[in-house]
Amino acid sequence: QSALTQPASVSGSPGQSITISCTGTSSDVGGYNSVSWYQQHPGKAPKLLIYDVNKWPSGVSNRFSGSKSGNTASLSISGLQAEDEADYYCSSYTTNNIWVFGGGTRVTVL
Amino acid sequence: QVQLVESGGGVVQPGGSLRLSCAASGFTFDNYGMHWVRQAPGKGLEWVAFMRYDGSRGFYADSVRGRFTISRDNAKNTLSLQMDSLRPVDSAIYYCARNYHYAFEEWGQGTTVTVSS
């Protein structure tokens, strides 16, 4: 149950687009279309942004989008806004009803 | 609206036990699998355990298997986590979360567990 690999930090200016990667293996990210992404502001519970690689829950902005290629999933944020400054986590279902998270990425809006 | 409210956190000595609860409301509880996820101070999210919608079977992270037991009471809309043989590394905020398409769709506000002598 190794954690998925995310960059520790990503930054961008308001209005720009950024992408966060999430690398796993063929037993998790590469083996299932069950990758999800979460946003967490300090002191708050995480919030679901994307599920099933690229689907939006109700109420989530389409500025957030997900994709996957092989063992790597990605979250893109377009039109970066100050309120997007937060920690972001990916997660994947793996074999035998086990789930794994990435280590998290701190997004800074410059 | 969906509400998940955790309780039962506190300070416990190493080797001790604690039982967490998650009270669910605003949705049909027994239609959904449920998770426990934890976050150590200043650290990332860690999946802990999952219980199927019908309470038939629980699944665990390697780090807690054999020490933690997840259960649910669908009549009372409650999810529980019995934590035994606690270690300092188990200190964290514990969240319950509703499962949807293998994602953690809805989250509670969390309850804090501190394992310290």
Interface residues (C-beta under 8 A of the other chain):
Chain A: Q1 A3 Y32 S34 S36 Y38 Q40 A45 P46 K47 L48 Y51 D52 K55 P57 D87 Y89 S91 Y93 N96 N97 I98 W99 V100 F101 G102 G103 G104
Chain B: H35 V37 G44 L45 E46 W47 F50 F59 A61 D62 S63 Y95 Y100 H101 Y102 A103 F104 E105 E106 W107 G108 Q109 G110
